[in-house]
Amino acid sequence: MSGTTTDDEARVVRPGRIAVIDGNMAAAWGAKLSRPTVLAAYPITPQTPLVEYLSTFVADGELDADMVEVESEHSALSVLQGASLAGARTFTGTSSQGLALMYEPYIRTSTLRLPIVMAIVTREVISPQSVWGGQQDAITVRDAGWIQIYVEDNQEILDSIIMAYKIAEHPDILLPVNICYDGHYLSHVADRVEIPAQEDVDRFLSPYSPSHIKLDPRTPMSVDPLTPGDILMEYRYKHVRAQARAKRVIEEVDEEFGRIFGRPYGGLLERYRLDDASLALITLGSTSGTAKVAVDAARNRGVDIGLIKLRALRPFPREELFEALHGKAAIGIVDRNVCFGWMTGVVYAEVCAALRLLPDQPPLIDFVAGLGGADITFKHYERAISLLQQAASGRTVAEVTWLGIDFEPGEEP
């Protein structure tokens, strides 16, 4: 793999600088260390500080990049399309309604195979009016052809953005990547983060040098002409195959990053106390931390439960989930989003599709929670684990429970 660091080089990696920073600053540092040359973004809550931090890096001369001030999110991604076509490494970020306004260039970015990295600071979509956390914005565009990686904490934000460039620019992939982190729960909450040394990131991440496409007046080429259906069929097929190959590359890049910097994240998914468990929870995003605490507490009570933190929603790791969940007695999925067509969460529907061929199909239970910035609490997880135990023992349990709305008799809201 281009830019791969050898074991000898890995042994001389310098200790990182420790800082207590919020998630938006962690994202800004991840972008800065990746050396993009063109930035463009339009502020929207809760992404706004990310734009401010990046602008400060550029203004202070700490990042050698052009920061393009645009009038909308649509313009921001359109600017980066042109820059990427001309050979620049680029970065942006958005949230919620900004992502909705960006949709036309968003889908065009992936179908043009442009390796742009973009943070989605996840937030509820309107209406009712909300500026609080939720994953509905990023979840809604999951099938627009981008790779989507969801993270648990601020350290993972920084590290995943660096890894995203290596994934996106890999010659077998050449697809844009979203790093999705929960608005307010991560974007505005400070945490301990280790910031790698620039020279170590430079050895891990090679400069971007596109070979598949580059606009140059000395060698003119046509980009995105009117395309007949038989050729478009071939484009889509190759796009889908690149998404499939991305599974391998995500795993390889995560393994290499972990070997060098000492922080592996599991690639497509993280297994937590899962191997000897008969019950399993599946989470996505920052709530995974609370879920791990609940799993530990349940283990102390003698409940054999484990957890899968899903990192990649696209490409969806169906084979990996199938292998990890084979033989489980009951499986619960925690969704911070809704699938209106199925009246469940989206991840639940995806997991059901992935596990449809499991022998002795175990009960699958969906837990919808945390919409509009509502907390997903330890008590919520205690109730979810209790319902999983009931399902595993043969009792009838509802397919979907809305934690915080559906209460057992005698429970207080």
DRENDO-1510 file (C-alpha; in Angstrom, 1 decimal, always signed):
<recs>
REC; n; res; u; v; w
REC; 1; MET; +0.0; +0.0; +0.0 .
REC; 2; SER; +1.4; +3.4; -0.9 .
REC; 3; GLY; +2.7; +5.3; +2.1 .
REC; 4; THR; +2.8; +2.2; +4.3 .
REC; 5; THR; +5.2; +2.6; +7.3 .
REC; 6; THR; +7.6; -0.3; +8.1 .
REC; 7; ASP; +7.9; -1.9; +11.5 .
REC; 8; ASP; +11.3; -0.2; +12.0 .
REC; 9; GLU; +9.8; +3.2; +11.3 .
REC; 10; ALA; +6.9; +2.5; +13.6 .
REC; 11; ARG; +9.3; +1.9; +16.5 .
REC; 12; VAL; +10.5; +5.5; +16.4 .
REC; 13; VAL; +7.1; +7.2; +16.5 .
REC; 14; ARG; +7.2; +10.1; +19.0 .
REC; 15; PRO; +4.9; +10.4; +21.9 .
REC; 16; GLY; +1.9; +12.6; +21.0 .
REC; 17; ARG; +1.1; +16.0; +22.5 .
REC; 18; ILE; -1.7; +15.6; +25.1 .
REC; 19; ALA; -4.5; +18.2; +24.9 .
REC; 20; VAL; -8.0; +18.5; +26.4 .
REC; 21; ILE; -10.1; +19.6; +23.4 .
REC; 22; ASP; -13.7; +19.3; +22.1 .
REC; 23; GLY; -14.7; +17.1; +19.1 .
REC; 24; ASN; -14.7; +19.9; +16.6 .
REC; 25; MET; -11.1; +20.9; +17.6 .
REC; 26; ALA; -10.1; +17.2; +17.3 .
REC; 27; ALA; -11.6; +17.1; +13.8 .
REC; 28; ALA; -9.7; +20.3; +12.9 .
REC; 29; TRP; -6.5; +18.8; +14.1 .
REC; 30; GLY; -7.1; +15.6; +12.1 .
REC; 31; ALA; -7.6; +17.7; +9.0 .
REC; 32; LYS; -4.6; +19.9; +9.7 .
REC; 33; LEU; -2.3; +16.9; +10.2 .
REC; 34; SER; -3.4; +15.5; +6.9 .
REC; 35; ARG; -2.2; +18.6; +5.1 .
REC; 36; PRO; -5.2; +19.5; +2.9 .
REC; 37; THR; -4.5; +22.3; +0.4 .
REC; 38; VAL; -8.1; +23.5; -0.1 .
REC; 39; LEU; -10.8; +24.0; +2.5 .
REC; 40; ALA; -14.3; +25.2; +2.0 .
REC; 41; ALA; -17.2; +25.2; +4.5 .
REC; 42; TYR; -20.3; +27.1; +5.6 .
REC; 43; PRO; -21.0; +27.2; +9.3 .
REC; 44; ILE; -24.0; +25.5; +10.8 .
REC; 45; THR; -24.7; +24.3; +14.4 .
REC; 46; PRO; -23.1; +22.2; +15.8 .
REC; 47; GLN; -20.3; +22.2; +13.2 .
REC; 48; THR; -19.6; +25.9; +13.3 .
REC; 49; PRO; -16.5; +25.8; +15.7 .
REC; 50; LEU; -14.9; +23.3; +13.3 .
REC; 51; VAL; -14.9; +26.0; +10.6 .
REC; 52; GLU; -13.6; +28.6; +13.0 .
REC; 53; TYR; -10.7; +26.4; +14.2 .
REC; 54; LEU; -9.7; +25.6; +10.6 .
REC; 55; SER; -9.9; +29.3; +9.7 .
REC; 56; THR; -7.6; +30.1; +12.6 .
REC; 57; PHE; -5.1; +27.5; +11.6 .
REC; 58; VAL; -4.9; +29.0; +8.1 .
REC; 59; ALA; -4.8; +32.6; +9.3 .
REC; 60; ASP; -2.1; +31.9; +11.8 .
REC; 61; GLY; +0.0; +30.2; +9.2 .
REC; 62; GLU; -0.2; +26.8; +10.9 .
REC; 63; LEU; -1.9; +25.2; +7.9 .
REC; 64; ASP; -0.8; +26.0; +4.3 .
REC; 65; ALA; -4.1; +25.8; +2.6 .
REC; 66; ASP; -6.7; +28.0; +0.8 .
REC; 67; MET; -9.8; +28.6; +3.0 .
REC; 68; VAL; -12.6; +29.5; +0.6 .
REC; 69; GLU; -15.4; +31.5; +2.1 .
REC; 70; VAL; -18.7; +30.4; +0.4 .
REC; 71; GLU; -22.3; +31.5; +0.6 .
REC; 72; SER; -23.8; +28.0; +1.2 .
REC; 73; GLU; -23.0; +24.3; +1.8 .
REC; 74; HIS; -23.9; +23.6; -1.8 .
REC; 75; SER; -21.1; +26.0; -2.9 .
REC; 76; ALA; -18.7; +24.6; -0.4 .
REC; 77; LEU; -18.7; +21.1; -1.8 .
REC; 78; SER; -18.9; +22.3; -5.4 .
REC; 79; VAL; -15.7; +24.3; -4.8 .
REC; 80; LEU; -14.0; +21.2; -3.4 .
REC; 81; GLN; -15.1; +19.2; -6.4 .
REC; 82; GLY; -13.2; +21.5; -8.7 .
REC; 83; ALA; -10.2; +21.5; -6.4 .
REC; 84; SER; -10.1; +17.7; -6.1 .
REC; 85; LEU; -10.4; +17.4; -9.9 .
REC; 86; ALA; -7.4; +19.7; -10.2 .
REC; 87; GLY; -5.4; +17.4; -7.8 .
REC; 88; ALA; -5.8; +19.0; -4.4 .
REC; 89; ARG; -6.4; +17.2; -1.1 .
REC; 90; THR; -9.5; +18.8; +0.4 .
REC; 91; PHE; -11.7; +18.9; +3.5 .
REC; 92; THR; -15.0; +20.2; +4.7 .
REC; 93; GLY; -17.7; +19.6; +7.3 .
REC; 94; THR; -21.4; +20.1; +7.7 .
REC; 95; SER; -24.5; +19.2; +9.7 .
REC; 96; SER; -28.2; +18.5; +9.3 .
REC; 97; GLN; -29.9; +21.1; +7.0 .
REC; 98; GLY; -26.5; +22.1; +5.6 .
REC; 99; LEU; -26.1; +18.5; +4.4 .
REC; 100; ALA; -29.5; +18.6; +2.9 .
REC; 101; LEU; -28.7; +21.7; +0.9 .
REC; 102; MET; -25.4; +20.0; -0.1 .
REC; 103; TYR; -27.2; +16.9; -1.5 .
REC; 104; GLU; -26.7; +17.6; -5.2 .
REC; 105; PRO; -22.9; +18.0; -5.1 .
REC; 106; TYR; -22.8; +15.4; -2.3 .
REC; 107; ILE; -24.0; +12.6; -4.6 .
REC; 108; ARG; -21.9; +14.0; -7.5 .
REC; 109; THR; -18.8; +13.8; -5.4 .
REC; 110; SER; -19.0; +10.0; -5.0 .
REC; 111; THR; -20.1; +9.3; -8.6 .
REC; 112; LEU; -17.2; +11.3; -9.9 .
REC; 113; ARG; -15.0; +9.2; -7.6 .
REC; 114; LEU; -13.4; +12.2; -5.8 .
REC; 115; PRO; -11.6; +11.2; -2.6 .
REC; 116; ILE; -12.8; +14.2; -0.5 .
REC; 117; VAL; -13.0; +13.8; +3.3 .
REC; 118; MET; -15.9; +15.5; +5.1 .
REC; 119; ALA; -17.0; +15.5; +8.7 .
REC; 120; ILE; -20.7; +15.2; +9.4 .
REC; 121; VAL; -21.3; +16.6; +12.9 .
REC; 122; THR; -24.6; +14.7; +13.3 .
REC; 123; ARG; -27.7; +16.5; +14.2 .
REC; 124; GLU; -31.5; +16.0; +14.0 .
REC; 125; VAL; -33.3; +17.3; +10.9 .
REC; 126; ILE; -36.3; +19.5; +11.0 .
REC; 127; SER; -39.2; +19.5; +11.8 .
REC; 128; PRO; -39.9; +19.9; +14.7 .
REC; 129; GLN; -37.1; +22.5; +14.9 .
REC; 130; SER; -34.0; +21.1; +16.6 .
REC; 131; VAL; -30.3; +21.9; +16.7 .
REC; 132; TRP; -29.5; +19.0; +19.0 .
REC; 133; GLY; -27.7; +15.7; +18.4 .
REC; 134; GLY; -29.1; +12.9; +16.4 .
REC; 135; GLN; -27.9; +10.8; +13.5 .
REC; 136; GLN; -30.8; +11.2; +11.1 .
REC; 137; ASP; -28.9; +13.6; +8.8 .
REC; 138; ALA; -25.9; +11.3; +8.1 .
REC; 139; ILE; -28.1; +8.1; +8.1 .
REC; 140; THR; -30.4; +9.6; +5.5 .
REC; 141; VAL; -27.6; +9.9; +2.9 .
REC; 142; ARG; -26.0; +6.5; +3.6 .
REC; 143; ASP; -26.7; +5.3; +0.0 .
REC; 144; ALA; -25.3; +8.3; -1.9 .
REC; 145; GLY; -22.1; +6.4; -2.5 .
REC; 146; TRP; -19.8; +7.7; +0.2 .
REC; 147; ILE; -17.9; +5.6; +2.7 .
REC; 148; GLN; -19.4; +6.4; +6.2 .
REC; 149; ILE; -17.5; +5.8; +9.4 .
REC; 150; TYR; -19.0; +6.6; +12.8 .
REC; 151; VAL; -16.9; +7.2; +15.9 .
REC; 152; GLU; -17.2; +7.0; +19.7 .
REC; 153; ASP; -15.0; +9.7; +21.1 .
REC; 154; ASN; -12.8; +12.7; +20.3 .
REC; 155; GLN; -9.6; +10.7; +19.9 .
REC; 156; GLU; -11.3; +8.5; +17.4 .
REC; 157; ILE; -12.5; +11.6; +15.5 .
REC; 158; LEU; -8.9; +12.9; +15.0 .
REC; 159; ASP; -7.4; +9.5; +14.2 .
REC; 160; SER; -10.3; +8.5; +11.8 .
REC; 161; ILE; -9.9; +11.7; +9.7 .
REC; 162; ILE; -6.2; +10.9; +9.1 .
REC; 163; MET; -7.1; +7.3; +8.2 .
REC; 164; ALA; -10.0; +8.5; +6.0 .
REC; 165; TYR; -7.5; +10.2; +3.6 .
REC; 166; LYS; -5.5; +7.0; +3.2 .
REC; 167; ILE; -8.8; +5.0; +2.6 .
REC; 168; ALA; -10.3; +7.5; +0.2 .
REC; 169; GLU; -7.1; +8.0; -1.9 .
REC; 170; HIS; -6.2; +4.3; -2.1 .
REC; 171; PRO; -6.0; +3.5; -5.9 .
REC; 172; ASP; -8.4; +0.6; -5.4 .
REC; 173; ILE; -11.0; +2.8; -3.8 .
REC; 174; LEU; -11.1; +6.5; -4.9 .
REC; 175; LEU; -14.3; +7.3; -3.0 .
REC; 176; PRO; -15.1; +10.2; -0.6 .
REC; 177; VAL; -15.3; +9.5; +3.1 .
REC; 178; ASN; -17.5; +10.8; +5.9 .
REC; 179; ILE; -16.3; +10.8; +9.5 .
REC; 180; CYS; -19.6; +11.1; +11.4 .
REC; 181; TYR; -19.5; +12.2; +15.1 .
REC; 182; ASP; -22.4; +13.0; +17.4 .
REC; 183; GLY; -23.3; +16.7; +17.6 .
REC; 184; HIS; -22.9; +18.3; +21.1 .
REC; 185; TYR; -22.1; +14.9; +22.7 .
REC; 186; LEU; -18.8; +15.0; +21.0 .
REC; 187; SER; -18.6; +18.2; +19.0 .
REC; 188; HIS; -18.8; +20.5; +22.1 .
REC; 189; VAL; -17.6; +18.2; +24.9 .
REC; 190; ALA; -13.9; +18.3; +25.8 .
REC; 191; ASP; -11.9; +15.1; +26.3 .
REC; 192; ARG; -8.3; +14.0; +26.5 .
REC; 193; VAL; -6.8; +13.6; +23.1 .
REC; 194; GLU; -3.3; +12.7; +22.0 .
REC; 195; ILE; -2.2; +14.8; +19.0 .
REC; 196; PRO; +0.4; +12.9; +16.8 .
REC; 197; ALA; +3.5; +14.6; +15.6 .
REC; 198; GLN; +3.3; +16.0; +12.1 .
REC; 199; GLU; +6.3; +14.1; +10.9 .
REC; 200; ASP; +4.8; +10.8; +12.0 .
REC; 201; VAL; +1.5; +11.5; +10.2 .
REC; 202; ASP; +3.5; +12.5; +7.1 .
REC; 203; ARG; +5.2; +9.1; +7.1 .
REC; 204; PHE; +1.8; +7.3; +7.5 .
REC; 205; LEU; +0.0; +9.4; +4.9 .
REC; 206; SER; +1.6; +10.1; +1.6 .
REC; 207; PRO; +0.9; +13.3; -0.4 .
REC; 208; TYR; -2.1; +13.0; -2.7 .
REC; 209; SER; -1.1; +12.5; -6.3 .
REC; 210; PRO; -4.1; +11.5; -8.4 .
REC; 211; SER; -3.6; +9.3; -11.4 .
REC; 212; HIS; -7.2; +8.5; -12.3 .
REC; 213; ILE; -8.3; +12.1; -13.1 .
REC; 214; LYS; -6.7; +15.5; -13.1 .
REC; 215; LEU; -7.8; +18.7; -14.8 .
REC; 216; ASP; -4.8; +20.3; -16.6 .
REC; 217; PRO; -5.0; +22.7; -19.6 .
REC; 218; ARG; -1.9; +21.0; -21.0 .
REC; 219; THR; -3.7; +17.7; -21.2 .
REC; 220; PRO; -7.4; +18.5; -21.6 .
REC; 221; MET; -10.1; +16.0; -20.8 .
REC; 222; SER; -13.8; +15.8; -20.5 .
REC; 223; VAL; -15.3; +15.3; -17.0 .
REC; 224; ASP; -18.9; +14.2; -16.5 .
REC; 225; PRO; -20.3; +14.5; -20.1 .
REC; 226; LEU; -23.8; +13.3; -20.9 .
REC; 227; THR; -23.6; +9.5; -20.4 .
REC; 228; PRO; -25.6; +6.8; -22.1 .
REC; 229; GLY; -27.1; +4.1; -19.9 .
REC; 230; ASP; -24.8; +1.2; -20.9 .
REC; 231; ILE; -21.8; +3.2; -19.8 .
REC; 232; LEU; -23.5; +4.5; -16.7 .
REC; 233; MET; -24.3; +0.9; -15.8 .
REC; 234; GLU; -20.5; +0.2; -15.9 .
REC; 235; TYR; -19.8; +3.3; -13.7 .
REC; 236; ARG; -22.3; +2.1; -11.0 .
REC; 237; TYR; -21.0; -1.4; -11.1 .
REC; 238; LYS; -17.4; -0.2; -10.6 .
REC; 239; HIS; -18.6; +2.1; -7.8 .
REC; 240; VAL; -20.3; -0.7; -6.0 .
REC; 241; ARG; -17.2; -2.9; -6.4 .
REC; 242; ALA; -15.0; -0.1; -4.9 .
REC; 243; GLN; -17.3; +0.1; -1.9 .
REC; 244; ALA; -16.9; -3.7; -1.4 .
REC; 245; ARG; -13.1; -3.4; -1.7 .
REC; 246; ALA; -13.1; -0.6; +0.9 .
REC; 247; LYS; -13.9; -3.2; +3.6 .
REC; 248; ARG; -10.4; -4.7; +3.1 .
REC; 249; VAL; -8.7; -1.3; +2.9 .
REC; 250; ILE; -10.5; +0.0; +6.0 .
REC; 251; GLU; -9.3; -3.0; +7.9 .
REC; 252; GLU; -5.7; -2.7; +6.6 .
REC; 253; VAL; -5.5; +1.1; +7.3 .
REC; 254; ASP; -6.8; +0.6; +10.8 .
REC; 255; GLU; -4.4; -2.2; +11.5 .
REC; 256; GLU; -1.4; -0.1; +10.2 .
REC; 257; PHE; -2.5; +3.0; +12.2 .
REC; 258; GLY; -2.8; +0.9; +15.4 .
REC; 259; ARG; +0.6; -0.7; +14.8 .
REC; 260; ILE; +2.2; +2.7; +14.5 .
REC; 261; PHE; +0.3; +5.0; +16.9 .
REC; 262; GLY; -0.9; +2.3; +19.3 .
REC; 263; ARG; -4.6; +3.0; +18.8 .
REC; 264; PRO; -6.4; +0.4; +16.7 .
REC; 265; TYR; -10.2; +0.8; +16.4 .
REC; 266; GLY; -11.2; -2.6; +15.1 .
REC; 267; GLY; -11.6; -1.6; +11.4 .
REC; 268; LEU; -15.2; -2.1; +10.3 .
REC; 269; LEU; -16.4; -2.9; +13.8 .
REC; 270; GLU; -15.1; -3.2; +17.4 .
REC; 271; ARG; -15.9; -6.3; +19.5 .
REC; 272; TYR; -16.2; -5.7; +23.2 .
REC; 273; ARG; -16.4; -8.7; +25.6 .
REC; 274; LEU; -18.2; -10.5; +22.8 .
REC; 275; ASP; -16.4; -13.8; +22.3 .
REC; 276; ASP; -17.9; -15.7; +25.3 .
REC; 277; ALA; -21.2; -13.8; +25.3 .
REC; 278; SER; -24.6; -15.3; +24.6 .
REC; 279; LEU; -26.3; -11.8; +24.3 .
REC; 280; ALA; -25.1; -9.0; +22.1 .
REC; 281; LEU; -25.8; -5.2; +21.8 .
REC; 282; ILE; -24.9; -3.3; +18.6 .
REC; 283; THR; -24.3; +0.5; +18.9 .
REC; 284; LEU; -23.3; +3.3; +16.6 .
REC; 285; GLY; -21.5; +6.5; +17.7 .
REC; 286; SER; -20.9; +8.1; +21.1 .
REC; 287; THR; -23.4; +6.1; +23.0 .
REC; 288; SER; -21.0; +3.1; +22.7 .
REC; 289; GLY; -19.2; +4.4; +25.8 .
REC; 290; THR; -22.2; +4.2; +28.0 .
REC; 291; ALA; -23.1; +0.8; +26.5 .
REC; 292; LYS; -19.7; -0.5; +27.5 .
REC; 293; VAL; -20.2; +0.6; +31.1 .
REC; 294; ALA; -23.6; -1.1; +31.1 .
REC; 295; VAL; -22.0; -4.3; +29.7 .
REC; 296; ASP; -19.4; -4.3; +32.4 .
REC; 297; ALA; -22.0; -3.8; +35.1 .
REC; 298; ALA; -24.1; -6.6; +33.7 .
REC; 299; ARG; -21.1; -8.9; +33.5 .
REC; 300; ASN; -20.5; -8.2; +37.2 .
REC; 301; ARG; -24.0; -9.4; +37.8 .
REC; 302; GLY; -23.3; -12.7; +35.9 .
REC; 303; VAL; -25.0; -11.7; +32.6 .
REC; 304; ASP; -22.9; -13.0; +29.7 .
REC; 305; ILE; -23.4; -10.0; +27.3 .
REC; 306; GLY; -21.0; -8.4; +24.8 .
REC; 307; LEU; -21.1; -5.5; +22.4 .
REC; 308; ILE; -20.4; -4.6; +18.8 .
REC; 309; LYS; -19.5; -1.0; +18.1 .
REC; 310; LEU; -20.4; -0.6; +14.4 .
REC; 311; ARG; -17.9; +1.8; +12.8 .
REC; 312; ALA; -18.6; +1.4; +9.1 .
REC; 313; LEU; -22.2; +1.9; +8.0 .
REC; 314; ARG; -21.0; +2.1; +4.4 .
REC; 315; PRO; -19.7; -0.3; +3.3 .
REC; 316; PHE; -21.9; -2.4; +5.6 .
REC; 317; PRO; -19.9; -5.2; +7.2 .
REC; 318; ARG; -22.5; -7.9; +6.8 .
REC; 319; GLU; -20.0; -10.9; +6.6 .
REC; 320; GLU; -18.2; -9.6; +9.7 .
REC; 321; LEU; -21.5; -9.2; +11.6 .
REC; 322; PHE; -22.6; -12.7; +10.5 .
REC; 323; GLU; -19.4; -14.2; +11.9 .
REC; 324; ALA; -19.4; -12.2; +15.1 .
REC; 325; LEU; -23.0; -12.9; +16.0 .
REC; 326; HIS; -23.2; -16.6; +15.0 .
REC; 327; GLY; -24.6; -18.5; +18.0 .
REC; 328; LYS; -25.9; -15.6; +20.0 .
REC; 329; ALA; -29.1; -16.2; +21.9 .
REC; 330; ALA; -30.5; -12.7; +21.4 .
REC; 331; ILE; -29.3; -9.5; +19.7 .
REC; 332; GLY; -30.3; -5.9; +20.5 .
REC; 333; ILE; -29.6; -2.9; +18.3 .
REC; 334; VAL; -29.6; +0.7; +19.6 .
REC; 335; ASP; -30.7; +3.2; +17.0 .
REC; 336; ARG; -30.3; +7.0; +17.3 .
REC; 337; ASN; -32.4; +7.4; +14.1 .
REC; 338; VAL; -35.6; +6.1; +12.6 .
REC; 339; CYS; -36.4; +4.2; +9.4 .
REC; 340; PHE; -39.9; +5.6; +8.5 .
REC; 341; GLY; -40.7; +2.8; +6.1 .
REC; 342; TRP; -40.1; +0.0; +8.6 .
REC; 343; MET; -41.1; +1.8; +11.8 .
REC; 344; THR; -37.8; +0.8; +13.3 .
REC; 345; GLY; -34.3; +2.2; +13.3 .
REC; 346; VAL; -32.1; +2.1; +10.2 .
REC; 347; VAL; -29.3; +0.0; +11.7 .
REC; 348; TYR; -31.8; -2.6; +12.9 .
REC; 349; ALA; -33.1; -3.0; +9.4 .
REC; 350; GLU; -29.6; -3.3; +8.1 .
REC; 351; VAL; -28.7; -5.9; +10.7 .
REC; 352; CYS; -31.8; -7.9; +9.9 .
REC; 353; ALA; -30.8; -8.0; +6.3 .
REC; 354; ALA; -27.3; -9.1; +7.1 .
REC; 355; LEU; -28.3; -11.8; +9.5 .
REC; 356; ARG; -31.3; -13.3; +7.6 .
REC; 357; LEU; -29.4; -16.5; +6.9 .
REC; 358; LEU; -28.2; -17.2; +10.4 .
REC; 359; PRO; -29.1; -20.7; +11.5 .
REC; 360; ASP; -31.5; -20.9; +14.4 .
REC; 361; GLN; -32.4; -17.2; +13.9 .
REC; 362; PRO; -32.1; -15.5; +17.3 .
REC; 363; PRO; -34.5; -12.8; +18.5 .
REC; 364; LEU; -33.5; -9.3; +17.2 .
REC; 365; ILE; -34.8; -6.4; +19.2 .
REC; 366; ASP; -34.5; -2.7; +18.2 .
REC; 367; PHE; -34.1; +0.1; +20.8 .
REC; 368; VAL; -34.8; +3.5; +19.4 .
REC; 369; ALA; -33.4; +6.2; +21.7 .
REC; 370; GLY; -31.6; +9.5; +21.9 .
REC; 371; LEU; -33.5; +11.4; +19.2 .
REC; 372; GLY; -33.3; +15.1; +19.2 .
REC; 373; GLY; -30.4; +15.2; +21.7 .
REC; 374; ALA; -32.1; +13.1; +24.4 .
REC; 375; ASP; -29.7; +11.2; +26.6 .
REC; 376; ILE; -29.2; +7.5; +26.2 .
REC; 377; THR; -28.7; +6.6; +29.8 .
REC; 378; PHE; -27.2; +3.8; +31.9 .
REC; 379; LYS; -30.8; +2.9; +33.0 .
REC; 380; HIS; -31.9; +2.7; +29.3 .
REC; 381; TYR; -29.2; +0.1; +28.8 .
REC; 382; GLU; -30.2; -1.8; +31.9 .
REC; 383; ARG; -33.7; -2.1; +30.5 .
REC; 384; ALA; -32.4; -3.1; +27.1 .
REC; 385; ILE; -30.3; -5.8; +28.6 .
REC; 386; SER; -33.2; -7.1; +30.7 .
REC; 387; LEU; -35.4; -7.3; +27.6 .
REC; 388; LEU; -32.6; -9.2; +25.8 .
REC; 389; GLN; -32.5; -11.7; +28.7 .
REC; 390; GLN; -36.2; -12.2; +28.5 .
REC; 391; ALA; -36.1; -12.8; +24.7 .
REC; 392; ALA; -33.3; -15.3; +25.1 .
REC; 393; SER; -35.3; -17.2; +27.7 .
REC; 394; GLY; -38.2; -17.6; +25.2 .
REC; 395; ARG; -40.5; -14.8; +26.4 .
REC; 396; THR; -42.3; -12.7; +23.9 .
REC; 397; VAL; -40.7; -9.2; +23.6 .
REC; 398; ALA; -41.7; -6.4; +21.3 .
REC; 399; GLU; -39.7; -6.0; +18.1 .
REC; 400; VAL; -39.1; -2.3; +18.8 .
REC; 401; THR; -38.9; -0.4; +22.1 .
REC; 402; TRP; -38.6; +3.3; +22.2 .
REC; 403; LEU; -36.4; +3.9; +25.3 .
REC; 404; GLY; -37.8; +6.9; +27.2 .
REC; 405; ILE; -41.3; +6.5; +25.8 .
REC; 406; ASP; -42.3; +2.9; +26.2 .
REC; 407; PHE; -42.4; +2.1; +29.9 .
REC; 408; GLU; -43.1; -1.1; +31.9 .
REC; 409; PRO; -46.0; -0.9; +34.3 .
REC; 410; GLY; -45.1; +1.1; +37.3 .
REC; 411; GLU; -42.0; +2.7; +35.7 .
REC; 412; GLU; -41.5; +6.4; +35.9 .
REC; 413; PRO; -40.7; +8.4; +32.7 .
</recs>
